[in-house]
Amino acid sequence: MSNRLYTLAYNNRGKAKYFLKDYQGAIADFIKAIEIDPKFAQAYKNRGEAKNSFGDFQAATDDFNKVLELEIESELKRRVDLLKVKELEY
């Protein structure tokens, strides 16, 4: 199984645990997903939600800030790639 599939599997299992209100178990799975793919913003978002539900508000805020950082980085990369394509067209 590829790393991407492991990342998604841990993330999805974490979401299931979250909905069962097993916040500690969910956080552990989101951590594992992040260890496999540190740029997987969805796992940070989900971990932030679990930490928020668990009452760890500062840690939740840190995770949400990481999501913003990763999404901005991803958007900027996408725009640079588009500019490169346009440059090749001319």
Backbone as XML, in Angstrom:
<?xml version="1.0"?>
<chain id="A" units="angstrom">
  <residue number="1" name="MET">
    <atom name="N" x="0.849" y="-1.177" z="0.000"/>
    <atom name="CA" x="0.000" y="0.000" z="0.000"/>
    <atom name="C" x="0.895" y="1.240" z="0.000"/>
  </residue>
  <residue number="2" name="SER">
    <atom name="N" x="0.522" y="2.233" z="-0.771"/>
    <atom name="CA" x="1.334" y="3.447" z="-0.873"/>
    <atom name="C" x="1.172" y="4.301" z="0.390"/>
  </residue>
  <residue number="3" name="ASN">
    <atom name="N" x="2.150" y="5.187" z="0.589"/>
    <atom name="CA" x="2.071" y="6.096" z="1.732"/>
    <atom name="C" x="0.786" y="6.913" z="1.713"/>
  </residue>
  <residue number="4" name="ARG">
    <atom name="N" x="0.365" y="7.331" z="0.524"/>
    <atom name="CA" x="-0.860" y="8.129" z="0.402"/>
    <atom name="C" x="-2.060" y="7.352" z="0.941"/>
  </residue>
  <residue number="5" name="LEU">
    <atom name="N" x="-2.118" y="6.065" z="0.636"/>
    <atom name="CA" x="-3.235" y="5.259" z="1.116"/>
    <atom name="C" x="-3.195" y="5.097" z="2.632"/>
  </residue>
  <residue number="6" name="TYR">
    <atom name="N" x="-2.002" y="4.932" z="3.196"/>
    <atom name="CA" x="-1.875" y="4.865" z="4.655"/>
    <atom name="C" x="-2.313" y="6.172" z="5.292"/>
  </residue>
  <residue number="7" name="THR">
    <atom name="N" x="-1.905" y="7.275" z="4.699"/>
    <atom name="CA" x="-2.300" y="8.587" z="5.212"/>
    <atom name="C" x="-3.820" y="8.701" z="5.239"/>
  </residue>
  <residue number="8" name="LEU">
    <atom name="N" x="-4.450" y="8.362" z="4.135"/>
    <atom name="CA" x="-5.912" y="8.444" z="4.057"/>
    <atom name="C" x="-6.582" y="7.467" z="5.017"/>
  </residue>
  <residue number="9" name="ALA">
    <atom name="N" x="-6.003" y="6.267" z="5.158"/>
    <atom name="CA" x="-6.584" y="5.278" z="6.066"/>
    <atom name="C" x="-6.553" y="5.766" z="7.510"/>
  </residue>
  <residue number="10" name="TYR">
    <atom name="N" x="-5.411" y="6.273" z="7.959"/>
    <atom name="CA" x="-5.333" y="6.798" z="9.323"/>
    <atom name="C" x="-6.259" y="7.995" z="9.509"/>
  </residue>
  <residue number="11" name="ASN">
    <atom name="N" x="-6.302" y="8.872" z="8.512"/>
    <atom name="CA" x="-7.176" y="10.031" z="8.605"/>
    <atom name="C" x="-8.636" y="9.604" z="8.702"/>
  </residue>
  <residue number="12" name="ASN">
    <atom name="N" x="-9.048" y="8.667" z="7.872"/>
    <atom name="CA" x="-10.440" y="8.213" z="7.880"/>
    <atom name="C" x="-10.786" y="7.480" z="9.173"/>
  </residue>
  <residue number="13" name="ARG">
    <atom name="N" x="-9.850" y="6.666" z="9.674"/>
    <atom name="CA" x="-10.102" y="5.987" z="10.938"/>
    <atom name="C" x="-10.207" y="7.012" z="12.074"/>
  </residue>
  <residue number="14" name="GLY">
    <atom name="N" x="-9.359" y="8.038" z="12.008"/>
    <atom name="CA" x="-9.438" y="9.100" z="12.995"/>
    <atom name="C" x="-10.773" y="9.808" z="12.968"/>
  </residue>
  <residue number="15" name="LYS">
    <atom name="N" x="-11.301" y="10.039" z="11.768"/>
    <atom name="CA" x="-12.617" y="10.680" z="11.657"/>
    <atom name="C" x="-13.696" y="9.794" z="12.259"/>
  </residue>
  <residue number="16" name="ALA">
    <atom name="N" x="-13.610" y="8.498" z="12.048"/>
    <atom name="CA" x="-14.592" y="7.579" z="12.637"/>
    <atom name="C" x="-14.518" y="7.630" z="14.162"/>
  </residue>
  <residue number="17" name="LYS">
    <atom name="N" x="-13.308" y="7.628" z="14.703"/>
    <atom name="CA" x="-13.146" y="7.717" z="16.156"/>
    <atom name="C" x="-13.668" y="9.050" z="16.681"/>
  </residue>
  <residue number="18" name="TYR">
    <atom name="N" x="-13.431" y="10.114" z="15.932"/>
    <atom name="CA" x="-13.929" y="11.434" z="16.316"/>
    <atom name="C" x="-15.454" y="11.417" z="16.442"/>
  </residue>
  <residue number="19" name="PHE">
    <atom name="N" x="-16.130" y="10.848" z="15.450"/>
    <atom name="CA" x="-17.597" y="10.808" z="15.481"/>
    <atom name="C" x="-18.126" y="9.915" z="16.596"/>
  </residue>
  <residue number="20" name="LEU">
    <atom name="N" x="-17.286" y="8.970" z="17.063"/>
    <atom name="CA" x="-17.656" y="8.135" z="18.208"/>
    <atom name="C" x="-17.269" y="8.807" z="19.530"/>
  </residue>
  <residue number="21" name="LYS">
    <atom name="N" x="-16.766" y="10.039" z="19.436"/>
    <atom name="CA" x="-16.323" y="10.831" z="20.578"/>
    <atom name="C" x="-15.102" y="10.240" z="21.291"/>
  </residue>
  <residue number="22" name="ASP">
    <atom name="N" x="-14.329" y="9.438" z="20.549"/>
    <atom name="CA" x="-13.044" y="8.930" z="21.052"/>
    <atom name="C" x="-11.979" y="9.911" z="20.577"/>
  </residue>
  <residue number="23" name="TYR">
    <atom name="N" x="-11.925" y="11.074" z="21.218"/>
    <atom name="CA" x="-11.056" y="12.155" z="20.766"/>
    <atom name="C" x="-9.576" y="11.794" z="20.888"/>
  </residue>
  <residue number="24" name="GLN">
    <atom name="N" x="-9.199" y="11.119" z="21.948"/>
    <atom name="CA" x="-7.789" y="10.724" z="22.105"/>
    <atom name="C" x="-7.387" y="9.741" z="21.003"/>
  </residue>
  <residue number="25" name="GLY">
    <atom name="N" x="-8.243" y="8.768" z="20.722"/>
    <atom name="CA" x="-7.957" y="7.823" z="19.645"/>
    <atom name="C" x="-7.897" y="8.500" z="18.290"/>
  </residue>
  <residue number="26" name="ALA">
    <atom name="N" x="-8.809" y="9.451" z="18.080"/>
    <atom name="CA" x="-8.823" y="10.200" z="16.820"/>
    <atom name="C" x="-7.535" y="10.995" z="16.666"/>
  </residue>
  <residue number="27" name="ILE">
    <atom name="N" x="-7.135" y="11.680" z="17.730"/>
    <atom name="CA" x="-5.906" y="12.480" z="17.685"/>
    <atom name="C" x="-4.710" y="11.599" z="17.368"/>
  </residue>
  <residue number="28" name="ALA">
    <atom name="N" x="-4.641" y="10.415" z="17.960"/>
    <atom name="CA" x="-3.531" y="9.494" z="17.693"/>
    <atom name="C" x="-3.480" y="9.108" z="16.210"/>
  </residue>
  <residue number="29" name="ASP">
    <atom name="N" x="-4.641" y="8.857" z="15.617"/>
    <atom name="CA" x="-4.665" y="8.504" z="14.189"/>
    <atom name="C" x="-4.302" y="9.692" z="13.306"/>
  </residue>
  <residue number="30" name="PHE">
    <atom name="N" x="-4.760" y="10.881" z="13.660"/>
    <atom name="CA" x="-4.398" y="12.059" z="12.874"/>
    <atom name="C" x="-2.899" y="12.332" z="12.973"/>
  </residue>
  <residue number="31" name="ILE">
    <atom name="N" x="-2.334" y="12.104" z="14.147"/>
    <atom name="CA" x="-0.878" y="12.261" z="14.306"/>
    <atom name="C" x="-0.148" y="11.301" z="13.384"/>
  </residue>
  <residue number="32" name="LYS">
    <atom name="N" x="-0.611" y="10.061" z="13.319"/>
    <atom name="CA" x="0.034" y="9.068" z="12.451"/>
    <atom name="C" x="-0.065" y="9.499" z="10.978"/>
  </residue>
  <residue number="33" name="ALA">
    <atom name="N" x="-1.234" y="10.013" z="10.573"/>
    <atom name="CA" x="-1.398" y="10.494" z="9.191"/>
    <atom name="C" x="-0.429" y="11.637" z="8.902"/>
  </residue>
  <residue number="34" name="ILE">
    <atom name="N" x="-0.260" y="12.534" z="9.875"/>
    <atom name="CA" x="0.653" y="13.669" z="9.708"/>
    <atom name="C" x="2.103" y="13.201" z="9.666"/>
  </residue>
  <residue number="35" name="GLU">
    <atom name="N" x="2.447" y="12.192" z="10.458"/>
    <atom name="CA" x="3.814" y="11.647" z="10.423"/>
    <atom name="C" x="4.133" y="11.081" z="9.042"/>
  </residue>
  <residue number="36" name="ILE">
    <atom name="N" x="3.160" y="10.453" z="8.418"/>
    <atom name="CA" x="3.361" y="9.864" z="7.094"/>
    <atom name="C" x="3.443" y="10.955" z="6.032"/>
  </residue>
  <residue number="37" name="ASP">
    <atom name="N" x="2.556" y="11.955" z="6.141"/>
    <atom name="CA" x="2.524" y="13.046" z="5.154"/>
    <atom name="C" x="2.342" y="14.380" z="5.879"/>
  </residue>
  <residue number="38" name="PRO">
    <atom name="N" x="3.439" y="15.034" z="6.252"/>
    <atom name="CA" x="3.367" y="16.291" z="7.004"/>
    <atom name="C" x="2.700" y="17.446" z="6.260"/>
  </residue>
  <residue number="39" name="LYS">
    <atom name="N" x="2.426" y="17.279" z="4.978"/>
    <atom name="CA" x="1.786" y="18.348" z="4.204"/>
    <atom name="C" x="0.306" y="18.059" z="3.950"/>
  </residue>
  <residue number="40" name="PHE">
    <atom name="N" x="-0.248" y="17.053" z="4.613"/>
    <atom name="CA" x="-1.661" y="16.687" z="4.441"/>
    <atom name="C" x="-2.514" y="17.557" z="5.365"/>
  </residue>
  <residue number="41" name="ALA">
    <atom name="N" x="-2.984" y="18.684" z="4.826"/>
    <atom name="CA" x="-3.685" y="19.695" z="5.618"/>
    <atom name="C" x="-4.943" y="19.146" z="6.283"/>
  </residue>
  <residue number="42" name="GLN">
    <atom name="N" x="-5.626" y="18.237" z="5.629"/>
    <atom name="CA" x="-6.885" y="17.713" z="6.172"/>
    <atom name="C" x="-6.668" y="17.035" z="7.533"/>
  </residue>
  <residue number="43" name="ALA">
    <atom name="N" x="-5.539" y="16.359" z="7.707"/>
    <atom name="CA" x="-5.269" y="15.704" z="8.990"/>
    <atom name="C" x="-5.059" y="16.738" z="10.094"/>
  </residue>
  <residue number="44" name="TYR">
    <atom name="N" x="-4.397" y="17.857" z="9.770"/>
    <atom name="CA" x="-4.240" y="18.934" z="10.759"/>
    <atom name="C" x="-5.606" y="19.527" z="11.120"/>
  </residue>
  <residue number="45" name="LYS">
    <atom name="N" x="-6.448" y="19.725" z="10.104"/>
    <atom name="CA" x="-7.785" y="20.268" z="10.354"/>
    <atom name="C" x="-8.571" y="19.330" z="11.262"/>
  </residue>
  <residue number="46" name="ASN">
    <atom name="N" x="-8.544" y="18.050" z="10.928"/>
    <atom name="CA" x="-9.283" y="17.081" z="11.720"/>
    <atom name="C" x="-8.732" y="16.976" z="13.143"/>
  </residue>
  <residue number="47" name="ARG">
    <atom name="N" x="-7.402" y="17.005" z="13.270"/>
    <atom name="CA" x="-6.805" y="16.948" z="14.597"/>
    <atom name="C" x="-7.185" y="18.193" z="15.390"/>
  </residue>
  <residue number="48" name="GLY">
    <atom name="N" x="-7.225" y="19.337" z="14.727"/>
    <atom name="CA" x="-7.651" y="20.566" z="15.390"/>
    <atom name="C" x="-9.078" y="20.473" z="15.895"/>
  </residue>
  <residue number="49" name="GLU">
    <atom name="N" x="-9.951" y="19.896" z="15.099"/>
    <atom name="CA" x="-11.339" y="19.715" z="15.520"/>
    <atom name="C" x="-11.418" y="18.801" z="16.743"/>
  </residue>
  <residue number="50" name="ALA">
    <atom name="N" x="-10.642" y="17.722" z="16.724"/>
    <atom name="CA" x="-10.647" y="16.790" z="17.858"/>
    <atom name="C" x="-10.085" y="17.463" z="19.110"/>
  </residue>
  <residue number="51" name="LYS">
    <atom name="N" x="-9.008" y="18.207" z="18.961"/>
    <atom name="CA" x="-8.420" y="18.909" z="20.107"/>
    <atom name="C" x="-9.384" y="19.954" z="20.647"/>
  </residue>
  <residue number="52" name="ASN">
    <atom name="N" x="-10.088" y="20.639" z="19.767"/>
    <atom name="CA" x="-11.085" y="21.606" z="20.177"/>
    <atom name="C" x="-12.188" y="20.921" z="20.988"/>
  </residue>
  <residue number="53" name="SER">
    <atom name="N" x="-12.671" y="19.787" z="20.500"/>
    <atom name="CA" x="-13.717" y="19.042" z="21.208"/>
    <atom name="C" x="-13.218" y="18.517" z="22.547"/>
  </residue>
  <residue number="54" name="PHE">
    <atom name="N" x="-11.942" y="18.235" z="22.625"/>
    <atom name="CA" x="-11.310" y="17.721" z="23.843"/>
    <atom name="C" x="-11.021" y="18.856" z="24.826"/>
  </residue>
  <residue number="55" name="GLY">
    <atom name="N" x="-11.101" y="20.103" z="24.359"/>
    <atom name="CA" x="-10.879" y="21.265" z="25.207"/>
    <atom name="C" x="-9.467" y="21.819" z="25.167"/>
  </residue>
  <residue number="56" name="ASP">
    <atom name="N" x="-8.656" y="21.312" z="24.245"/>
    <atom name="CA" x="-7.275" y="21.801" z="24.112"/>
    <atom name="C" x="-7.258" y="22.894" z="23.042"/>
  </residue>
  <residue number="57" name="PHE">
    <atom name="N" x="-7.726" y="24.086" z="23.427"/>
    <atom name="CA" x="-7.984" y="25.152" z="22.467"/>
    <atom name="C" x="-6.710" y="25.721" z="21.830"/>
  </residue>
  <residue number="58" name="GLN">
    <atom name="N" x="-5.644" y="25.855" z="22.593"/>
    <atom name="CA" x="-4.398" y="26.388" z="22.022"/>
    <atom name="C" x="-3.831" y="25.436" z="20.977"/>
  </residue>
  <residue number="59" name="ALA">
    <atom name="N" x="-3.831" y="24.143" z="21.285"/>
    <atom name="CA" x="-3.324" y="23.163" z="20.326"/>
    <atom name="C" x="-4.214" y="23.127" z="19.078"/>
  </residue>
  <residue number="60" name="ALA">
    <atom name="N" x="-5.528" y="23.286" z="19.270"/>
    <atom name="CA" x="-6.440" y="23.331" z="18.128"/>
    <atom name="C" x="-6.120" y="24.537" z="17.248"/>
  </residue>
  <residue number="61" name="THR">
    <atom name="N" x="-5.882" y="25.680" z="17.881"/>
    <atom name="CA" x="-5.530" y="26.893" z="17.137"/>
    <atom name="C" x="-4.236" y="26.684" z="16.352"/>
  </residue>
  <residue number="62" name="ASP">
    <atom name="N" x="-3.256" y="26.038" z="16.976"/>
    <atom name="CA" x="-1.991" y="25.762" z="16.285"/>
    <atom name="C" x="-2.224" y="24.901" z="15.044"/>
  </residue>
  <residue number="63" name="ASP">
    <atom name="N" x="-3.083" y="23.883" z="15.179"/>
    <atom name="CA" x="-3.377" y="23.027" z="14.022"/>
    <atom name="C" x="-4.089" y="23.806" z="12.921"/>
  </residue>
  <residue number="64" name="PHE">
    <atom name="N" x="-5.044" y="24.650" z="13.302"/>
    <atom name="CA" x="-5.761" y="25.425" z="12.287"/>
    <atom name="C" x="-4.824" y="26.415" z="11.588"/>
  </residue>
  <residue number="65" name="ASN">
    <atom name="N" x="-3.890" y="26.975" z="12.323"/>
    <atom name="CA" x="-2.896" y="27.847" z="11.697"/>
    <atom name="C" x="-2.019" y="27.078" z="10.720"/>
  </residue>
  <residue number="66" name="LYS">
    <atom name="N" x="-1.697" y="25.840" z="11.051"/>
    <atom name="CA" x="-0.899" y="25.000" z="10.137"/>
    <atom name="C" x="-1.684" y="24.726" z="8.853"/>
  </residue>
  <residue number="67" name="VAL">
    <atom name="N" x="-2.987" y="24.503" z="8.990"/>
    <atom name="CA" x="-3.833" y="24.298" z="7.803"/>
    <atom name="C" x="-3.757" y="25.527" z="6.900"/>
  </residue>
  <residue number="68" name="LEU">
    <atom name="N" x="-3.891" y="26.710" z="7.488"/>
    <atom name="CA" x="-3.806" y="27.940" z="6.685"/>
    <atom name="C" x="-2.459" y="28.044" z="5.984"/>
  </residue>
  <residue number="69" name="GLU">
    <atom name="N" x="-1.389" y="27.757" z="6.715"/>
    <atom name="CA" x="-0.047" y="27.810" z="6.136"/>
    <atom name="C" x="0.081" y="26.859" z="4.945"/>
  </residue>
  <residue number="70" name="LEU">
    <atom name="N" x="-0.386" y="25.633" z="5.110"/>
    <atom name="CA" x="-0.277" y="24.641" z="4.040"/>
    <atom name="C" x="-1.154" y="25.004" z="2.845"/>
  </residue>
  <residue number="71" name="GLU">
    <atom name="N" x="-2.345" y="25.517" z="3.112"/>
    <atom name="CA" x="-3.246" y="25.869" z="2.012"/>
    <atom name="C" x="-2.726" y="27.068" z="1.233"/>
  </residue>
  <residue number="72" name="ILE">
    <atom name="N" x="-2.164" y="28.038" z="1.935"/>
    <atom name="CA" x="-1.579" y="29.193" z="1.245"/>
    <atom name="C" x="-0.398" y="28.744" z="0.394"/>
  </residue>
  <residue number="73" name="GLU">
    <atom name="N" x="0.455" y="27.894" z="0.968"/>
    <atom name="CA" x="1.606" y="27.366" z="0.229"/>
    <atom name="C" x="1.153" y="26.612" z="-1.011"/>
  </residue>
  <residue number="74" name="SER">
    <atom name="N" x="0.117" y="25.805" z="-0.871"/>
    <atom name="CA" x="-0.408" y="25.022" z="-1.987"/>
    <atom name="C" x="-0.978" y="25.932" z="-3.074"/>
  </residue>
  <residue number="75" name="GLU">
    <atom name="N" x="-1.713" y="26.957" z="-2.660"/>
    <atom name="CA" x="-2.296" y="27.896" z="-3.629"/>
    <atom name="C" x="-1.208" y="28.670" z="-4.368"/>
  </residue>
  <residue number="76" name="LEU">
    <atom name="N" x="-0.187" y="29.098" z="-3.650"/>
    <atom name="CA" x="0.906" y="29.827" z="-4.297"/>
    <atom name="C" x="1.638" y="28.935" z="-5.292"/>
  </residue>
  <residue number="77" name="LYS">
    <atom name="N" x="1.858" y="27.685" z="-4.917"/>
    <atom name="CA" x="2.517" y="26.744" z="-5.831"/>
    <atom name="C" x="1.667" y="26.555" z="-7.091"/>
  </residue>
  <residue number="78" name="ARG">
    <atom name="N" x="0.369" y="26.426" z="-6.907"/>
    <atom name="CA" x="-0.533" y="26.258" z="-8.050"/>
    <atom name="C" x="-0.446" y="27.467" z="-8.977"/>
  </residue>
  <residue number="79" name="ARG">
    <atom name="N" x="-0.411" y="28.666" z="-8.410"/>
    <atom name="CA" x="-0.330" y="29.880" z="-9.234"/>
    <atom name="C" x="1.001" y="29.974" z="-9.978"/>
  </residue>
  <residue number="80" name="VAL">
    <atom name="N" x="2.087" y="29.603" z="-9.310"/>
    <atom name="CA" x="3.397" y="29.613" z="-9.968"/>
    <atom name="C" x="3.399" y="28.616" z="-11.117"/>
  </residue>
  <residue number="81" name="ASP">
    <atom name="N" x="2.821" y="27.449" z="-10.903"/>
    <atom name="CA" x="2.747" y="26.445" z="-11.962"/>
    <atom name="C" x="1.940" y="26.956" z="-13.159"/>
  </residue>
  <residue number="82" name="LEU">
    <atom name="N" x="0.845" y="27.659" z="-12.874"/>
    <atom name="CA" x="0.043" y="28.233" z="-13.962"/>
    <atom name="C" x="0.833" y="29.276" z="-14.746"/>
  </residue>
  <residue number="83" name="LEU">
    <atom name="N" x="1.608" y="30.084" z="-14.037"/>
    <atom name="CA" x="2.431" y="31.090" z="-14.715"/>
    <atom name="C" x="3.480" y="30.423" z="-15.601"/>
  </residue>
  <residue number="84" name="LYS">
    <atom name="N" x="4.035" y="29.326" z="-15.134"/>
    <atom name="CA" x="5.030" y="28.604" z="-15.932"/>
    <atom name="C" x="4.401" y="28.070" z="-17.209"/>
  </residue>
  <residue number="85" name="VAL">
    <atom name="N" x="3.187" y="27.574" z="-17.105"/>
    <atom name="CA" x="2.489" y="27.066" z="-18.294"/>
    <atom name="C" x="2.230" y="28.211" z="-19.261"/>
  </residue>
  <residue number="86" name="LYS">
    <atom name="N" x="1.765" y="29.336" z="-18.759"/>
    <atom name="CA" x="1.509" y="30.500" z="-19.623"/>
    <atom name="C" x="2.788" y="30.969" z="-20.297"/>
  </residue>
  <residue number="87" name="GLU">
    <atom name="N" x="3.878" y="30.927" z="-19.542"/>
    <atom name="CA" x="5.184" y="31.348" z="-20.082"/>
    <atom name="C" x="5.596" y="30.432" z="-21.242"/>
  </residue>
  <residue number="88" name="LEU">
    <atom name="N" x="5.322" y="29.137" z="-21.109"/>
    <atom name="CA" x="5.666" y="28.185" z="-22.166"/>
    <atom name="C" x="4.804" y="28.407" z="-23.418"/>
  </residue>
  <residue number="89" name="GLU">
    <atom name="N" x="3.595" y="28.891" z="-23.210"/>
    <atom name="CA" x="2.678" y="29.106" z="-24.328"/>
    <atom name="C" x="3.132" y="30.281" z="-25.204"/>
  </residue>
  <residue number="90" name="TYR">
    <atom name="N" x="3.908" y="31.207" z="-24.656"/>
    <atom name="CA" x="4.334" y="32.387" z="-25.423"/>
    <atom name="C" x="5.619" y="32.179" z="-26.122"/>
  </residue>
</chain>
